[in-house]
């Protein structure tokens, strides 16, 4: 998916974020079991293809979820702040994807699991041309 490709590229190529989460731990898709933490998963949630009079238009509006998994709540929050900073309101060509905009949609929730992992997510609305 072009939406995940663009968001993952921006996160994996952001120096301040990569100082905390190396690019190899910014994964498009589900994080592999046993991955070193903190790590980031970038997944597709949904896509709407607006009906246009001009049938040549291939505009897509997708929702992408960025989930941070960390060993502590503070680490999760620190990495989430770096994710927000790495994905400012932006547009242009991103890793071969014609991006019209990347905007924050919703944040949250924070949660933990029985293994003591701390997770939080931010959903982004990514508008691009196929």
Secondary structure, DSSP 8 states (H G I E B T S, - for coil): -HHHHHHHHHHHT-HHHHHHS-GGGEEESS--TT--SSEEEEEEEEEE----SSTT--EEEEEEEEEEEESSHHHHHHHHHHHHHHS-SEEEEETTEEEEEEEEEEEEEEEE-TT--EEEEEEEEEEEE-
